[in-house]
């Protein structure tokens, strides 16, 4: 399943796999796809959390929302704790540490899956990094038509909210909108319908990969680095405490 379904030459039956989890639609849909494959078993999620902010890196998803997602997915989550303004070398060291932790808990695990869609340079980077760390990367969604995939995700029950928008590519008004057909219709032609060029990131709150929907309330939208518009998404208890 590097680009195609796994076969006997790649893995054996019920091969354990960890999944790189951003909390967004692509990693969530990758989990759904992997669970349709009887040759693999997803045993854990690995998520990068920025220290101090206590949020998933890039997406800005709160830590308690991340844990709610993991609970809904029925999987443990290994947090890779990343210092603020970390270098790529630091990121790679933190990533390696999280994979070492995964292997300490599941000694047979050798595969990590990613939700990448079509960026060849990102895929090549992950392949090289995983090779250095003695891991095999899987890309269950890679090569999908993203216009079609967006529709497929929504039709399949996935529910998500745009939690981060790159305002150099999209208007700030898109932040906080639902990942749904009316959004797809409104996006400019230059924007990938799955945001694969970094136009936006999402927070998943429902779908076939979850046992039930996660209740989320929408908070404020703030601009960071004079570029990224983050919409705060909160669990109801957290929202009440913030008032």
FIKOLZA-1660 file (N, C-alpha, C; in steps of 0.1 Angstrom, whole numbers, plus 5000, padded with zeros to 4 digits):
% residues 243
   i   px   py   pz ch aa at
   1 5008 4988 5000  A  X  N
   1 5000 5000 5000  A  X CA
   1 5009 5013 5000  A  X  C
   2 5020 5012 4995  A  X  N
   2 5028 5024 4993  A  X CA
   2 5020 5033 4984  A  X  C
   3 5015 5028 4973  A  X  N
   3 5006 5035 4964  A  X CA
   3 4994 5027 4960  A  X  C
   4 4994 5014 4964  A  X  N
   4 4984 5005 4960  A  X CA
   4 4981 4996 4972  A  X  C
   5 4970 4988 4971  A  X  N
   5 4967 4979 4982  A  X CA
   5 4979 4970 4986  A  X  C
   6 4980 4967 4998  A  X  N
   6 4991 4958 5003  A  X CA
   6 4989 4944 4997  A  X  C
   7 5000 4938 4995  A  X  N
   7 5000 4924 4991  A  X CA
   7 5010 4916 4999  A  X  C
   8 5010 4903 4997  A  X  N
   8 5018 4894 5005  A  X CA
   8 5033 4897 5004  A  X  C
   9 5037 4903 4994  A  X  N
   9 5051 4906 4993  A  X CA
   9 5055 4918 5001  A  X  C
  10 5045 4926 5005  A  X  N
  10 5047 4938 5013  A  X CA
  10 5046 4936 5028  A  X  C
  11 5035 4929 5032  A  X  N
  11 5032 4926 5046  A  X CA
  11 5025 4913 5047  A  X  C
  12 5025 4908 5059  A  X  N
  12 5018 4896 5062  A  X CA
  12 5004 4899 5068  A  X  C
  13 4996 4889 5070  A  X  N
  13 4982 4891 5075  A  X CA
  13 4983 4898 5088  A  X  C
  14 4974 4908 5090  A  X  N
  14 4972 4915 5103  A  X CA
  14 4985 4922 5107  A  X  C
  15 4992 4927 5097  A  X  N
  15 5004 4935 5100  A  X CA
  15 5001 4947 5108  A  X  C
  16 5008 4949 5120  A  X  N
  16 5005 4961 5128  A  X CA
  16 5010 4974 5121  A  X  C
  17 5002 4985 5122  A  X  N
  17 5005 4997 5115  A  X CA
  17 5002 5009 5125  A  X  C
  18 5011 5018 5126  A  X  N
  18 5007 5031 5133  A  X CA
  18 5004 5041 5122  A  X  C
  19 4995 5051 5126  A  X  N
  19 4991 5061 5116  A  X CA
  19 4995 5075 5121  A  X  C
  20 5001 5082 5112  A  X  N
  20 5004 5096 5115  A  X CA
  20 4991 5104 5115  A  X  C
  21 4988 5110 5126  A  X  N
  21 4975 5116 5128  A  X CA
  21 4975 5131 5131  A  X  C
  22 4970 5138 5122  A  X  N
  22 4969 5153 5123  A  X CA
  22 4957 5158 5129  A  X  C
  23 4947 5149 5130  A  X  N
  23 4933 5153 5135  A  X CA
  23 4925 5158 5123  A  X  C
  24 4930 5158 5111  A  X  N
  24 4923 5163 5100  A  X CA
  24 4917 5152 5091  A  X  C
  25 4910 5156 5080  A  X  N
  25 4903 5147 5072  A  X CA
  25 4911 5136 5065  A  X  C
  26 4923 5140 5061  A  X  N
  26 4931 5130 5053  A  X CA
  26 4936 5119 5062  A  X  C
  27 4941 5122 5074  A  X  N
  27 4945 5111 5083  A  X CA
  27 4933 5103 5087  A  X  C
  28 4922 5110 5089  A  X  N
  28 4910 5102 5094  A  X CA
  28 4905 5093 5082  A  X  C
  29 4905 5098 5070  A  X  N
  29 4901 5089 5059  A  X CA
  29 4911 5078 5056  A  X  C
  30 4923 5081 5059  A  X  N
  30 4934 5070 5057  A  X CA
  30 4931 5059 5067  A  X  C
  31 4927 5063 5079  A  X  N
  31 4923 5053 5089  A  X CA
  31 4911 5044 5084  A  X  C
  32 4901 5051 5079  A  X  N
  32 4890 5044 5074  A  X CA
  32 4894 5034 5063  A  X  C
  33 4902 5039 5053  A  X  N
  33 4907 5030 5042  A  X CA
  33 4915 5018 5047  A  X  C
  34 4924 5021 5057  A  X  N
  34 4932 5010 5062  A  X CA
  34 4924 5000 5069  A  X  C
  35 4913 5004 5075  A  X  N
  35 4905 4994 5082  A  X CA
  35 4896 4986 5073  A  X  C
  36 4896 4989 5060  A  X  N
  36 4890 4981 5050  A  X CA
  36 4899 4970 5045  A  X  C
  37 4912 4971 5049  A  X  N
  37 4922 4961 5044  A  X CA
  37 4925 4951 5055  A  X  C
  38 4921 4939 5052  A  X  N
  38 4922 4928 5062  A  X CA
  38 4937 4924 5065  A  X  C
  39 4946 4929 5057  A  X  N
  39 4960 4925 5059  A  X CA
  39 4967 4934 5069  A  X  C
  40 4960 4945 5074  A  X  N
  40 4967 4954 5083  A  X CA
  40 4958 4956 5095  A  X  C
  41 4964 4960 5106  A  X  N
  41 4957 4964 5118  A  X CA
  41 4963 4977 5123  A  X  C
  42 4956 4988 5123  A  X  N
  42 4961 5000 5129  A  X CA
  42 4960 4999 5144  A  X  C
  43 4972 5000 5151  A  X  N
  43 4973 4998 5165  A  X CA
  43 4974 5011 5173  A  X  C
  44 4978 5022 5167  A  X  N
  44 4979 5034 5174  A  X CA
  44 4980 5046 5164  A  X  C
  45 4978 5058 5170  A  X  N
  45 4979 5070 5163  A  X CA
  45 4992 5077 5168  A  X  C
  46 4999 5084 5159  A  X  N
  46 5011 5092 5163  A  X CA
  46 5008 5107 5159  A  X  C
  47 5008 5116 5169  A  X  N
  47 5004 5130 5166  A  X CA
  47 5015 5139 5172  A  X  C
  48 5018 5149 5164  A  X  N
  48 5028 5159 5168  A  X CA
  48 5021 5171 5175  A  X  C
  49 5024 5173 5188  A  X  N
  49 5018 5183 5196  A  X CA
  49 5028 5194 5200  A  X  C
  50 5025 5206 5197  A  X  N
  50 5035 5217 5200  A  X CA
  50 5034 5221 5215  A  X  C
  51 5045 5220 5222  A  X  N
  51 5045 5223 5236  A  X CA
  51 5042 5237 5239  A  X  C
  52 5036 5240 5250  A  X  N
  52 5032 5254 5253  A  X CA
  52 5019 5257 5247  A  X  C
  53 5017 5255 5234  A  X  N
  53 5004 5257 5228  A  X CA
  53 4994 5246 5231  A  X  C
  54 5000 5234 5233  A  X  N
  54 4992 5222 5236  A  X CA
  54 4982 5219 5225  A  X  C
  55 4987 5221 5213  A  X  N
  55 4978 5218 5202  A  X CA
  55 4986 5211 5191  A  X  C
  56 4978 5204 5183  A  X  N
  56 4984 5196 5172  A  X CA
  56 4991 5206 5162  A  X  C
  57 5004 5203 5159  A  X  N
  57 5012 5211 5150  A  X CA
  57 5004 5214 5137  A  X  C
  58 5005 5226 5132  A  X  N
  58 4999 5231 5120  A  X CA
  58 4984 5232 5120  A  X  C
  59 4977 5222 5125  A  X  N
  59 4963 5223 5125  A  X CA
  59 4957 5231 5136  A  X  C
  60 4965 5232 5147  A  X  N
  60 4960 5240 5159  A  X CA
  60 4949 5233 5166  A  X  C
  61 4947 5220 5165  A  X  N
  61 4936 5213 5172  A  X CA
  61 4940 5212 5187  A  X  C
  62 4931 5215 5196  A  X  N
  62 4934 5214 5210  A  X CA
  62 4937 5199 5214  A  X  C
  63 4945 5198 5224  A  X  N
  63 4949 5185 5229  A  X CA
  63 4937 5176 5234  A  X  C
  64 4928 5183 5241  A  X  N
  64 4916 5175 5245  A  X CA
  64 4907 5170 5233  A  X  C
  65 4907 5178 5223  A  X  N
  65 4900 5174 5211  A  X CA
  65 4907 5162 5204  A  X  C
  66 4920 5163 5204  A  X  N
  66 4928 5152 5199  A  X CA
  66 4925 5139 5206  A  X  C
  67 4925 5140 5219  A  X  N
  67 4922 5128 5228  A  X CA
  67 4908 5123 5225  A  X  C
  68 4898 5132 5223  A  X  N
  68 4885 5128 5220  A  X CA
  68 4884 5121 5207  A  X  C
  69 4892 5125 5197  A  X  N
  69 4893 5118 5184  A  X CA
  69 4898 5104 5186  A  X  C
  70 4909 5103 5194  A  X  N
  70 4915 5090 5196  A  X CA
  70 4905 5080 5203  A  X  C
  71 4898 5085 5213  A  X  N
  71 4888 5077 5219  A  X CA
  71 4877 5073 5210  A  X  C
  72 4873 5082 5201  A  X  N
  72 4862 5079 5192  A  X CA
  72 4867 5069 5181  A  X  C
  73 4880 5069 5178  A  X  N
  73 4886 5060 5169  A  X CA
  73 4889 5046 5176  A  X  C
  74 4889 5046 5189  A  X  N
  74 4892 5034 5196  A  X CA
  74 4907 5030 5196  A  X  C
  75 4915 5040 5196  A  X  N
  75 4930 5038 5195  A  X CA
  75 4937 5047 5205  A  X  C
  76 4949 5042 5210  A  X  N
  76 4957 5050 5218  A  X CA
  76 4965 5060 5209  A  X  C
  77 4968 5071 5215  A  X  N
  77 4976 5081 5207  A  X CA
  77 4989 5084 5214  A  X  C
  78 5000 5083 5206  A  X  N
  78 5013 5086 5210  A  X CA
  78 5016 5101 5206  A  X  C
  79 5019 5109 5216  A  X  N
  79 5022 5123 5213  A  X CA
  79 5037 5126 5211  A  X  C
  80 5040 5131 5200  A  X  N
  80 5054 5135 5197  A  X CA
  80 5054 5150 5201  A  X  C
  81 5061 5153 5213  A  X  N
  81 5060 5167 5218  A  X CA
  81 5071 5175 5211  A  X  C
  82 5067 5186 5204  A  X  N
  82 5076 5194 5196  A  X CA
  82 5077 5208 5202  A  X  C
  83 5090 5212 5205  A  X  N
  83 5092 5226 5210  A  X CA
  83 5087 5236 5200  A  X  C
  84 5083 5248 5205  A  X  N
  84 5079 5258 5196  A  X CA
  84 5091 5263 5187  A  X  C
  85 5088 5267 5175  A  X  N
  85 5098 5271 5165  A  X CA
  85 5110 5261 5164  A  X  C
  86 5106 5249 5164  A  X  N
  86 5116 5238 5163  A  X CA
  86 5122 5237 5149  A  X  C
  87 5135 5234 5148  A  X  N
  87 5141 5231 5135  A  X CA
  87 5136 5218 5129  A  X  C
  88 5139 5216 5117  A  X  N
  88 5136 5203 5111  A  X CA
  88 5143 5191 5117  A  X  C
  89 5156 5194 5121  A  X  N
  89 5163 5184 5128  A  X CA
  89 5157 5180 5141  A  X  C
  90 5152 5190 5148  A  X  N
  90 5144 5187 5161  A  X CA
  90 5132 5179 5158  A  X  C
  91 5124 5183 5148  A  X  N
  91 5112 5176 5144  A  X CA
  91 5116 5161 5141  A  X  C
  92 5126 5159 5134  A  X  N
  92 5130 5145 5130  A  X CA
  92 5134 5137 5143  A  X  C
  93 5140 5143 5152  A  X  N
  93 5144 5137 5165  A  X CA
  93 5132 5133 5173  A  X  C
  94 5122 5143 5173  A  X  N
  94 5110 5140 5181  A  X CA
  94 5102 5129 5174  A  X  C
  95 5101 5130 5161  A  X  N
  95 5094 5119 5153  A  X CA
  95 5100 5106 5156  A  X  C
  96 5113 5105 5155  A  X  N
  96 5120 5092 5158  A  X CA
  96 5117 5087 5172  A  X  C
  97 5116 5096 5181  A  X  N
  97 5113 5092 5195  A  X CA
  97 5099 5086 5196  A  X  C
  98 5090 5092 5189  A  X  N
  98 5076 5087 5190  A  X CA
  98 5075 5073 5183  A  X  C
  99 5083 5071 5173  A  X  N
  99 5083 5058 5166  A  X CA
  99 5090 5047 5175  A  X  C
 100 5100 5052 5182  A  X  N
 100 5107 5043 5192  A  X CA
 100 5097 5039 5203  A  X  C
 101 5089 5048 5207  A  X  N
 101 5079 5045 5218  A  X CA
 101 5069 5035 5212  A  X  C
 102 5065 5037 5200  A  X  N
 102 5055 5028 5194  A  X CA
 102 5061 5014 5193  A  X  C
 103 5073 5013 5189  A  X  N
 103 5079 5000 5188  A  X CA
 103 5082 4993 5201  A  X  C
 104 5084 5001 5212  A  X  N
 104 5085 4996 5225  A  X CA
 104 5072 4989 5230  A  X  C
 105 5061 4995 5225  A  X  N
 105 5048 4989 5229  A  X CA
 105 5043 4978 5220  A  X  C
 106 5047 4979 5207  A  X  N
 106 5043 4969 5197  A  X CA
 106 5056 4965 5190  A  X  C
 107 5063 4956 5195  A  X  N
 107 5076 4952 5190  A  X CA
 107 5076 4948 5175  A  X  C
 108 5065 4943 5170  A  X  N
 108 5064 4939 5157  A  X CA
 108 5061 4950 5147  A  X  C
 109 5058 4961 5151  A  X  N
 109 5054 4972 5142  A  X CA
 109 5066 4977 5134  A  X  C
 110 5064 4978 5121  A  X  N
 110 5074 4983 5112  A  X CA
 110 5069 4993 5102  A  X  C
 111 5056 4995 5102  A  X  N
 111 5049 5003 5092  A  X CA
 111 5042 5015 5098  A  X  C
 112 5044 5027 5092  A  X  N
 112 5036 5039 5095  A  X CA
 112 5029 5044 5083  A  X  C
 113 5016 5047 5085  A  X  N
 113 5008 5052 5073  A  X CA
 113 5007 5067 5074  A  X  C
 114 5006 5074 5063  A  X  N
 114 5004 5088 5062  A  X CA
 114 4992 5091 5052  A  X  C
 115 4986 5102 5055  A  X  N
 115 4974 5106 5047  A  X CA
 115 4977 5115 5035  A  X  C
 116 4990 5115 5030  A  X  N
 116 4994 5124 5019  A  X CA
 116 4986 5120 5006  A  X  C
 117 4983 5130 4998  A  X  N
 117 4974 5128 4986  A  X CA
 117 4982 5128 4973  A  X  C
 118 4990 5138 4970  A  X  N
 118 4997 5138 4957  A  X CA
 118 5010 5145 4957  A  X  C
 119 5015 5151 4968  A  X  N
 119 5027 5159 4967  A  X CA
 119 5039 5149 4968  A  X  C
 120 5045 5148 4956  A  X  N
 120 5056 5138 4955  A  X CA
 120 5068 5141 4963  A  X  C
 121 5071 5154 4965  A  X  N
 121 5083 5158 4973  A  X CA
 121 5081 5154 4988  A  X  C
 122 5069 5156 4993  A  X  N
 122 5066 5152 5007  A  X CA
 122 5067 5137 5009  A  X  C
 123 5061 5130 4999  A  X  N
 123 5062 5115 4999  A  X CA
 123 5076 5110 4999  A  X  C
 124 5084 5116 4991  A  X  N
 124 5099 5112 4990  A  X CA
 124 5106 5115 5003  A  X  C
 125 5103 5127 5009  A  X  N
 125 5109 5130 5022  A  X CA
 125 5105 5120 5033  A  X  C
 126 5093 5116 5033  A  X  N
 126 5088 5107 5043  A  X CA
 126 5095 5093 5041  A  X  C
 127 5096 5089 5028  A  X  N
 127 5102 5076 5025  A  X CA
 127 5117 5076 5030  A  X  C
 128 5124 5087 5027  A  X  N
 128 5138 5088 5031  A  X CA
 128 5140 5088 5046  A  X  C
 129 5131 5096 5053  A  X  N
 129 5132 5096 5067  A  X CA
 129 5129 5083 5074  A  X  C
 130 5118 5076 5069  A  X  N
 130 5114 5063 5074  A  X CA
 130 5125 5053 5071  A  X  C
 131 5132 5054 5060  A  X  N
 131 5142 5044 5057  A  X CA
 131 5154 5045 5067  A  X  C
 132 5157 5058 5070  A  X  N
 132 5168 5060 5080  A  X CA
 132 5164 5054 5094  A  X  C
 133 5151 5054 5097  A  X  N
 133 5147 5050 5110  A  X CA
 133 5142 5035 5110  A  X  C
 134 5144 5028 5099  A  X  N
 134 5140 5014 5098  A  X CA
 134 5125 5012 5099  A  X  C
 135 5118 5021 5092  A  X  N
 135 5103 5020 5091  A  X CA
 135 5099 5020 5077  A  X  C
 136 5088 5014 5074  A  X  N
 136 5082 5014 5060  A  X CA
 136 5070 5022 5060  A  X  C
 137 5070 5033 5051  A  X  N
 137 5058 5042 5051  A  X CA
 137 5048 5036 5041  A  X  C
 138 5035 5038 5045  A  X  N
 138 5024 5035 5036  A  X CA
 138 5016 5047 5033  A  X  C
 139 5010 5048 5021  A  X  N
 139 5003 5059 5016  A  X CA
 139 4990 5055 5010  A  X  C
 140 4980 5052 5018  A  X  N
 140 4968 5046 5013  A  X CA
 140 4959 5055 5004  A  X  C
 141 4961 5068 5005  A  X  N
 141 4953 5077 4997  A  X CA
 141 4961 5083 4985  A  X  C
 142 4974 5080 4984  A  X  N
 142 4982 5087 4975  A  X CA
 142 4978 5085 4960  A  X  C
 143 4977 5096 4953  A  X  N
 143 4973 5095 4939  A  X CA
 143 4958 5096 4936  A  X  C
 144 4950 5098 4947  A  X  N
 144 4936 5099 4945  A  X CA
 144 4933 5113 4938  A  X  C
 145 4922 5113 4931  A  X  N
 145 4917 5125 4925  A  X CA
 145 4911 5133 4936  A  X  C
 146 4916 5145 4940  A  X  N
 146 4912 5151 4952  A  X CA
 146 4898 5158 4951  A  X  C
 147 4894 5161 4939  A  X  N
 147 4880 5166 4937  A  X CA
 147 4870 5155 4940  A  X  C
 148 4873 5143 4935  A  X  N
 148 4864 5132 4937  A  X CA
 148 4865 5127 4952  A  X  C
 149 4878 5128 4957  A  X  N
 149 4880 5123 4971  A  X CA
 149 4872 5132 4981  A  X  C
 150 4872 5145 4979  A  X  N
 150 4865 5154 4988  A  X CA
 150 4850 5150 4988  A  X  C
 151 4844 5148 4977  A  X  N
 151 4830 5143 4976  A  X CA
 151 4828 5130 4982  A  X  C
 152 4837 5121 4980  A  X  N
 152 4837 5107 4986  A  X CA
 152 4837 5108 5001  A  X  C
 153 4846 5116 5006  A  X  N
 153 4847 5117 5021  A  X CA
 153 4833 5122 5027  A  X  C
 154 4828 5133 5021  A  X  N
 154 4815 5138 5027  A  X CA
 154 4804 5128 5025  A  X  C
 155 4803 5122 5013  A  X  N
 155 4793 5112 5011  A  X CA
 155 4794 5100 5020  A  X  C
 156 4807 5097 5024  A  X  N
 156 4809 5086 5033  A  X CA
 156 4807 5089 5047  A  X  C
 157 4803 5101 5050  A  X  N
 157 4799 5104 5064  A  X CA
 157 4810 5112 5072  A  X  C
 158 4821 5115 5065  A  X  N
 158 4831 5123 5072  A  X CA
 158 4826 5138 5075  A  X  C
 159 4828 5142 5087  A  X  N
 159 4824 5156 5090  A  X CA
 159 4836 5163 5096  A  X  C
 160 4839 5175 5091  A  X  N
 160 4851 5182 5095  A  X CA
 160 4849 5197 5094  A  X  C
 161 4857 5205 5101  A  X  N
 161 4856 5219 5100  A  X CA
 161 4870 5225 5097  A  X  C
 162 4870 5235 5088  A  X  N
 162 4883 5242 5085  A  X CA
 162 4888 5249 5098  A  X  C
 163 4899 5244 5103  A  X  N
 163 4904 5250 5116  A  X CA
 163 4916 5259 5113  A  X  C
 164 4922 5258 5101  A  X  N
 164 4933 5267 5098  A  X CA
 164 4932 5270 5083  A  X  C
 165 4934 5283 5080  A  X  N
 165 4934 5287 5066  A  X CA
 165 4946 5296 5063  A  X  C
 166 4953 5293 5053  A  X  N
 166 4965 5301 5048  A  X CA
 166 4959 5313 5041  A  X  C
 167 4960 5324 5047  A  X  N
 167 4953 5336 5041  A  X CA
 167 4961 5342 5029  A  X  C
 168 4972 5336 5025  A  X  N
 168 4979 5340 5013  A  X CA
 168 4973 5332 5001  A  X  C
 169 4964 5322 5005  A  X  N
 169 4958 5314 4994  A  X CA
 169 4943 5314 4994  A  X  C
 170 4937 5317 5006  A  X  N
 170 4923 5317 5008  A  X CA
 170 4919 5329 5017  A  X  C
 171 4907 5334 5015  A  X  N
 171 4902 5345 5023  A  X CA
 171 4900 5340 5037  A  X  C
 172 4902 5348 5047  A  X  N
 172 4900 5344 5061  A  X CA
 172 4886 5339 5064  A  X  C
 173 4876 5343 5056  A  X  N
 173 4863 5339 5058  A  X CA
 173 4860 5325 5057  A  X  C
 174 4869 5318 5051  A  X  N
 174 4868 5303 5050  A  X CA
 174 4870 5296 5063  A  X  C
 175 4878 5302 5072  A  X  N
 175 4881 5296 5085  A  X CA
 175 4868 5293 5093  A  X  C
 176 4867 5282 5098  A  X  N
 176 4855 5278 5106  A  X CA
 176 4844 5272 5098  A  X  C
 177 4845 5272 5084  A  X  N
 177 4834 5266 5076  A  X CA
 177 4835 5251 5076  A  X  C
 178 4824 5244 5074  A  X  N
 178 4823 5230 5073  A  X CA
 178 4829 5225 5060  A  X  C
 179 4836 5213 5061  A  X  N
 179 4841 5207 5049  A  X CA
 179 4829 5199 5043  A  X  C
 180 4823 5206 5033  A  X  N
 180 4810 5201 5027  A  X CA
 180 4808 5206 5013  A  X  C
 181 4799 5201 5006  A  X  N
 181 4797 5204 4992  A  X CA
 181 4796 5219 4989  A  X  C
 182 4789 5227 4998  A  X  N
 182 4788 5241 4995  A  X CA
 182 4802 5248 4996  A  X  C
 183 4811 5243 5004  A  X  N
 183 4824 5248 5005  A  X CA
 183 4832 5244 4992  A  X  C
 184 4830 5232 4987  A  X  N
 184 4837 5228 4975  A  X CA
 184 4833 5237 4964  A  X  C
 185 4821 5240 4963  A  X  N
 185 4816 5249 4952  A  X CA
 185 4821 5263 4953  A  X  C
 186 4823 5268 4965  A  X  N
 186 4827 5281 4968  A  X CA
 186 4843 5283 4966  A  X  C
 187 4850 5273 4968  A  X  N
 187 4865 5274 4967  A  X CA
 187 4869 5279 4953  A  X  C
 188 4879 5288 4953  A  X  N
 188 4884 5293 4940  A  X CA
 188 4890 5282 4932  A  X  C
 189 4891 5283 4919  A  X  N
 189 4896 5273 4910  A  X CA
 189 4911 5269 4914  A  X  C
 190 4918 5279 4919  A  X  N
 190 4932 5277 4922  A  X CA
 190 4934 5268 4935  A  X  C
 191 4923 5266 4942  A  X  N
 191 4924 5259 4955  A  X CA
 191 4921 5244 4953  A  X  C
 192 4930 5235 4958  A  X  N
 192 4927 5221 4958  A  X CA
 192 4915 5218 4967  A  X  C
 193 4906 5210 4963  A  X  N
 193 4894 5207 4971  A  X CA
 193 4897 5200 4984  A  X  C
 194 4909 5194 4985  A  X  N
 194 4913 5188 4998  A  X CA
 194 4924 5196 5005  A  X  C
 195 4927 5208 4999  A  X  N
 195 4937 5216 5005  A  X CA
 195 4951 5210 5006  A  X  C
 196 4954 5202 4996  A  X  N
 196 4967 5195 4996  A  X CA
 196 4979 5204 4994  A  X  C
 197 4977 5216 4989  A  X  N
 197 4988 5226 4988  A  X CA
 197 4989 5235 5001  A  X  C
 198 4982 5231 5011  A  X  N
 198 4983 5238 5024  A  X CA
 198 4973 5250 5024  A  X  C
 199 4963 5250 5015  A  X  N
 199 4954 5261 5015  A  X CA
 199 4946 5261 5029  A  X  C
 200 4943 5249 5034  A  X  N
 200 4935 5249 5046  A  X CA
 200 4938 5235 5053  A  X  C
 201 4935 5235 5066  A  X  N
 201 4936 5222 5074  A  X CA
 201 4922 5221 5081  A  X  C
 202 4919 5209 5084  A  X  N
 202 4906 5206 5090  A  X CA
 202 4907 5198 5103  A  X  C
 203 4896 5199 5111  A  X  N
 203 4895 5191 5123  A  X CA
 203 4883 5182 5121  A  X  C
 204 4885 5169 5122  A  X  N
 204 4874 5159 5120  A  X CA
 204 4866 5157 5133  A  X  C
 205 4853 5157 5131  A  X  N
 205 4845 5155 5143  A  X CA
 205 4835 5143 5141  A  X  C
 206 4835 5137 5129  A  X  N
 206 4826 5125 5127  A  X CA
 206 4830 5118 5115  A  X  C
 207 4825 5105 5114  A  X  N
 207 4828 5097 5102  A  X CA
 207 4829 5083 5105  A  X  C
 208 4830 5074 5095  A  X  N
 208 4830 5060 5097  A  X CA
 208 4842 5054 5105  A  X  C
 209 4852 5063 5107  A  X  N
 209 4864 5058 5115  A  X CA
 209 4861 5060 5130  A  X  C
 210 4850 5067 5133  A  X  N
 210 4847 5070 5147  A  X CA
 210 4835 5062 5152  A  X  C
 211 4834 5059 5165  A  X  N
 211 4823 5052 5170  A  X CA
 211 4811 5062 5172  A  X  C
 212 4813 5075 5172  A  X  N
 212 4803 5084 5173  A  X CA
 212 4808 5098 5170  A  X  C
 213 4799 5108 5168  A  X  N
 213 4803 5122 5165  A  X CA
 213 4809 5128 5178  A  X  C
 214 4818 5137 5176  A  X  N
 214 4824 5145 5187  A  X CA
 214 4818 5159 5187  A  X  C
 215 4811 5162 5198  A  X  N
 215 4805 5176 5199  A  X CA
 215 4816 5187 5199  A  X  C
 216 4814 5196 5191  A  X  N
 216 4824 5207 5190  A  X CA
 216 4817 5220 5189  A  X  C
 217 4823 5230 5196  A  X  N
 217 4818 5244 5195  A  X CA
 217 4828 5252 5189  A  X  C
 218 4824 5262 5181  A  X  N
 218 4833 5271 5174  A  X CA
 218 4836 5283 5183  A  X  C
 219 4850 5286 5184  A  X  N
 219 4854 5297 5192  A  X CA
 219 4859 5308 5183  A  X  C
 220 4868 5316 5188  A  X  N
 220 4873 5327 5180  A  X CA
 220 4883 5323 5169  A  X  C
 221 4884 5332 5159  A  X  N
 221 4894 5330 5148  A  X CA
 221 4904 5340 5150  A  X  C
 222 4917 5336 5151  A  X  N
 222 4928 5345 5153  A  X CA
 222 4938 5343 5141  A  X  C
 223 4945 5354 5138  A  X  N
 223 4956 5354 5128  A  X CA
 223 4969 5353 5134  A  X  C
 224 4977 5343 5130  A  X  N
 224 4990 5341 5136  A  X CA
 224 5001 5341 5125  A  X  C
 225 5012 5346 5128  A  X  N
 225 5024 5348 5119  A  X CA
 225 5019 5357 5107  A  X  C
 226 5009 5365 5109  A  X  N
 226 5004 5374 5098  A  X CA
 226 5000 5366 5086  A  X  C
 227 4996 5354 5088  A  X  N
 227 4993 5345 5076  A  X CA
 227 4982 5335 5079  A  X  C
 228 4983 5328 5090  A  X  N
 228 4974 5316 5092  A  X CA
 228 4963 5320 5101  A  X  C
 229 4951 5318 5097  A  X  N
 229 4938 5321 5104  A  X CA
 229 4934 5308 5111  A  X  C
 230 4935 5308 5124  A  X  N
 230 4931 5296 5132  A  X CA
 230 4917 5298 5138  A  X  C
 231 4908 5289 5136  A  X  N
 231 4895 5289 5143  A  X CA
 231 4896 5279 5154  A  X  C
 232 4893 5284 5166  A  X  N
 232 4894 5276 5178  A  X CA
 232 4882 5267 5179  A  X  C
 233 4884 5254 5180  A  X  N
 233 4873 5244 5181  A  X CA
 233 4874 5237 5195  A  X  C
 234 4863 5238 5202  A  X  N
 234 4864 5234 5216  A  X CA
 234 4853 5223 5219  A  X  C
 235 4857 5214 5228  A  X  N
 235 4847 5205 5234  A  X CA
 235 4838 5214 5243  A  X  C
 236 4825 5210 5245  A  X  N
 236 4816 5218 5252  A  X CA
 236 4821 5222 5266  A  X  C
 237 4827 5213 5274  A  X  N
 237 4832 5216 5287  A  X CA
 237 4843 5227 5286  A  X  C
 238 4852 5225 5277  A  X  N
 238 4863 5235 5275  A  X CA
 238 4857 5249 5271  A  X  C
 239 4847 5249 5263  A  X  N
 239 4840 5261 5259  A  X CA
 239 4834 5268 5270  A  X  C
 240 4828 5261 5280  A  X  N
 240 4822 5267 5291  A  X CA
 240 4832 5273 5300  A  X  C
 241 4844 5266 5302  A  X  N
 241 4854 5271 5310  A  X CA
 241 4860 5284 5304  A  X  C
 242 4860 5285 5291  A  X  N
 242 4866 5297 5285  A  X CA
 242 4858 5309 5286  A  X  C
 243 4845 5308 5290  A  X  N
 243 4837 5320 5290  A  X CA
 243 4840 5328 5303  A  X  C
% end
